Amino acid sequence: MRPAPQSSGETQRAVRRPGIEQPDLTSCDSLRRRGTTGRGDHITLNGNPPLSRQREFYEDGRRALLAGRITREVPPTGGRNRWGWSLIIRPGGQSMARLATLANQAAAVAGDGHWVHDSRSLHMTVRVLERPGALPPERIAAYASAMDETAADLRSFTVDYRGVAAHSGGVLALAHWTLDGPPLLYDRLAIALAERGLVDRDAGRHRDLWYAGLLHFAAPVTNVSALLEWTEFRRDLSIGGSRCDRLELVNWTYTGSGVIAETFHSAQLG
């Protein structure tokens, strides 16, 4: 999931949401014109997050937490905006274990009651599709078809998880990549979804930050200063590379202490 808005009082930022910009990408044709089709195309549309954007995100998160602007998660139910249907890629290999360890370490500093992610829930969101709730089989099949078509024409890629940051909704690990990486997958999926008449919740948006959430706040933060110190010390931490070769369609299930991802379809990238 994408981070919660840093502040309900900052209207523009709350609407745009951290890590997402709003370009003119509202049609298949506009995506194609910007060079996002074709196996192996290299695009500069998104690219790795510039250092200035990372610094902005770190500082926004720091200011939000120090000001007490903390967003707490609630169980996902029909009608709510968060933790619905999504397309995700899970970390692989040693990166999964290292991210899970960091999540537990962050929880020890943040205090009890938060949603701490593990191998059942650690992920990088590729596209947010729909709100929580059941979907008819034909709609799931349409999403699966879009996934299969996209994955068949794209190569797998590697992301490097590096740097830990706190924001108003929790703690995350930033993802970096070379060549196309997640932005090309994001844009190609937009085309496949639109061609099937599927308008997902990321339609028309442009991501400039990619990440895996380690922890989402669901209770008071015990010691904000200690948590910020913990993340600052790990601001440039090299967590490890992860091969991204499996795209999953998931819905989220509340466990009583967090969420887990239930997979309804997966597609293998080349």
C-alpha positions in Angstrom: 0.0 0.0 0.0 1.0 3.6 -0.6 1.8 5.7 2.5 -1.0 7.6 4.1 -1.1 11.4 3.5 1.4 13.3 5.7 -1.2 15.7 6.9 -5.0 16.0 6.6 -4.5 19.7 6.7 -2.2 19.9 3.7 -4.9 19.7 1.1 -2.8 19.4 -2.0 -0.5 16.7 -0.5 -3.3 14.7 0.8 -5.0 14.6 -2.6 -1.9 13.7 -4.5 -0.6 11.3 -1.8 3.1 10.9 -1.2 5.1 9.4 -4.0 2.5 10.1 -6.7 2.3 12.9 -9.2 -0.5 13.6 -11.7 0.6 13.8 -15.4 -1.6 13.5 -18.4 -1.6 9.7 -18.7 -5.3 9.2 -19.0 -5.5 7.1 -22.2 -3.8 4.2 -23.8 -2.7 6.5 -26.7 -1.0 9.0 -24.4 0.9 6.2 -22.8 2.0 4.8 -26.2 3.0 8.3 -27.4 5.4 8.5 -24.4 7.3 5.4 -25.4 6.1 2.9 -22.8 5.2 0.1 -25.2 7.4 -2.6 -26.6 9.6 -5.2 -24.9 12.8 -3.7 -23.5 11.9 0.0 -24.2 13.8 2.3 -21.9 11.8 5.2 -20.5 12.7 8.2 -18.4 9.1 8.9 -17.5 9.5 7.8 -13.9 13.1 6.8 -13.3 14.7 6.3 -9.9 13.5 8.9 -7.4 15.8 11.9 -7.4 17.8 12.6 -4.3 15.8 15.8 -3.8 12.5 13.9 -3.8 13.9 11.4 -1.3 15.0 14.2 1.0 11.6 15.8 0.6 9.9 12.6 1.6 12.2 12.1 4.6 11.7 15.7 5.8 7.9 15.6 5.2 7.7 12.4 7.3 9.8 13.8 10.1 7.8 17.0 10.3 4.5 15.1 10.3 5.6 12.8 13.2 7.0 15.6 15.3 3.8 17.5 14.8 1.7 14.5 15.9 0.2 14.0 12.5 0.0 10.2 12.6 -2.5 8.2 10.6 -3.7 4.9 12.2 -4.8 1.9 10.1 -8.2 0.4 10.6 -9.4 -3.1 9.5 -10.2 -3.1 5.7 -13.9 -3.4 5.0 -16.1 -2.8 2.0 -16.4 1.0 1.3 -13.0 1.9 2.8 -10.3 3.2 0.6 -7.3 1.2 1.7 -6.2 -2.4 1.6 -8.4 -3.5 -1.2 -7.5 -5.3 -4.5 -4.0 -4.6 -5.7 -1.2 -5.8 -8.0 1.9 -6.4 -6.1 5.4 -7.9 -6.2 6.8 -9.6 -3.1 10.5 -9.3 -2.2 12.5 -12.4 -2.8 15.3 -14.3 -1.3 17.4 -12.7 1.5 15.7 -9.3 0.9 12.4 -10.7 2.3 14.1 -11.9 5.5 16.1 -8.7 5.9 12.9 -6.6 5.4 11.0 -8.7 7.9 13.8 -8.2 10.4 13.8 -4.5 9.9 10.0 -4.5 10.4 10.3 -6.2 13.8 13.1 -3.8 14.8 10.9 -0.8 13.9 8.0 -2.3 15.8 10.2 -2.6 18.9 10.9 1.1 18.8 7.4 2.3 17.7 5.6 0.3 20.4 2.8 -2.3 20.5 -0.3 -2.5 18.4 1.0 -1.6 15.0 0.7 -3.7 11.8 4.1 -5.4 11.4 4.7 -6.9 8.0 6.3 -10.3 7.4 6.5 -12.8 4.5 2.7 -12.9 4.2 2.4 -9.1 3.7 5.7 -7.5 2.7 5.3 -6.2 -0.8 5.9 -3.5 -3.4 2.6 -2.2 -4.7 2.5 -1.9 -8.5 -1.0 -0.7 -9.0 -4.0 -0.2 -6.7 -7.1 -1.6 -8.3 -10.2 -1.5 -6.2 -11.6 -1.0 -2.7 -12.0 -3.9 -0.3 -14.8 -6.3 -1.0 -15.7 -9.3 -3.1 -15.3 -9.1 -6.9 -17.3 -11.1 -9.5 -15.3 -13.9 -11.2 -15.4 -12.2 -14.6 -13.8 -9.1 -13.2 -11.0 -11.1 -11.6 -10.6 -12.9 -14.9 -10.2 -9.5 -16.7 -7.5 -8.4 -14.3 -5.8 -11.8 -14.8 -5.9 -11.4 -18.6 -4.3 -7.9 -18.3 -1.6 -9.3 -16.1 -0.8 -12.2 -18.4 -0.6 -10.0 -21.5 1.7 -7.5 -19.8 4.0 -10.1 -18.1 4.4 -12.0 -21.4 6.0 -9.0 -23.1 8.2 -7.7 -20.3 11.4 -8.9 -18.7 11.9 -9.5 -15.1 14.0 -6.8 -13.3 15.8 -6.3 -10.0 15.1 -3.7 -7.4 17.6 -2.7 -4.7 16.0 -2.0 -1.3 18.1 0.8 0.2 17.1 3.3 2.9 14.5 3.3 5.6 12.1 6.2 6.1 9.3 7.1 8.5 6.1 8.8 7.3 2.8 9.7 8.9 1.4 6.2 8.3 4.4 4.0 9.2 7.9 3.0 8.2 9.0 1.9 4.7 12.1 0.8 2.7 12.8 2.6 -0.5 13.2 0.7 -3.8 15.8 1.6 -6.5 16.4 0.0 -9.9 18.3 0.3 -13.2 16.8 0.6 -16.7 13.0 0.2 -16.8 12.2 -1.4 -13.5 8.7 -0.9 -11.9 7.7 2.2 -13.9 7.5 0.4 -17.2 5.5 -2.4 -15.6 3.2 0.2 -14.1 2.6 2.0 -17.4 2.2 -1.2 -19.5 -0.4 -2.5 -17.0 -2.3 0.8 -17.4 -2.6 0.1 -21.1 -3.7 -3.5 -20.7 -6.3 -2.5 -18.0 -7.7 0.4 -20.1 -8.0 -1.9 -23.2 -10.3 -4.1 -21.1 -12.4 -1.2 -19.8 -10.9 -1.5 -16.3 -10.3 1.9 -14.6 -8.2 1.2 -11.5 -7.5 3.6 -8.7 -4.1 4.5 -10.0 -5.5 5.6 -13.4 -3.9 8.8 -14.5 -1.3 8.9 -11.7 2.4 8.9 -11.9 4.6 7.4 -9.1 7.9 8.9 -8.2 8.6 6.7 -5.2 8.6 3.0 -4.9 8.9 1.1 -1.7 8.0 -1.8 0.6 6.1 -1.0 3.7 7.7 -2.4 6.9 5.2 -1.3 9.5 1.9 0.6 9.4 0.8 2.6 12.5 -2.4 1.3 14.2 -1.8 2.6 17.7 0.1 5.5 19.3 3.8 5.7 18.6 5.5 5.2 22.0 8.5 7.4 21.3 8.5 9.5 18.1 12.0 10.9 18.7 13.4 7.4 19.1 11.7 6.1 16.0 13.0 9.1 13.9 16.5 8.4 15.3 16.2 4.8 14.4 15.2 5.5 10.8 17.8 8.3 10.4 20.5 5.9 11.3 19.3 3.6 8.5 18.6 6.3 6.0 21.2 4.9 3.6 21.1 1.3 4.7 21.7 -1.2 1.9 19.1 -4.0 2.5 19.7 -6.0 -0.7 18.6 -6.7 -4.2 15.4 -8.6 -5.1 14.5 -10.2 -8.4 11.0 -9.1 -9.5 9.6 -11.8 -11.8 6.2 -12.6 -10.4 3.2 -10.2 -10.4 0.3 -11.0 -8.1 -3.3 -10.0 -7.9 -4.2 -9.9 -4.2 -6.9 -8.9 -1.8 -6.1 -8.2 1.8 -7.4 -10.1 4.8 -7.4 -8.6 8.3 -5.9 -11.0 10.9 -6.7 -9.1 14.1 -3.2 -7.7 14.3 -2.5 -6.8 10.7 -3.2 -7.9 7.1 -2.1 -10.7 4.9 -2.2 -10.8 1.1 -4.4 -13.5 -0.5 -3.3 -14.3 -4.1 -6.0 -14.8 -6.7 -3.8 -14.8 -9.8 -0.1 -14.6 -10.6 1.8 -13.8 -13.8 5.4 -14.6 -14.5 7.6 -12.0 -16.1 10.2 -13.2 -18.7 
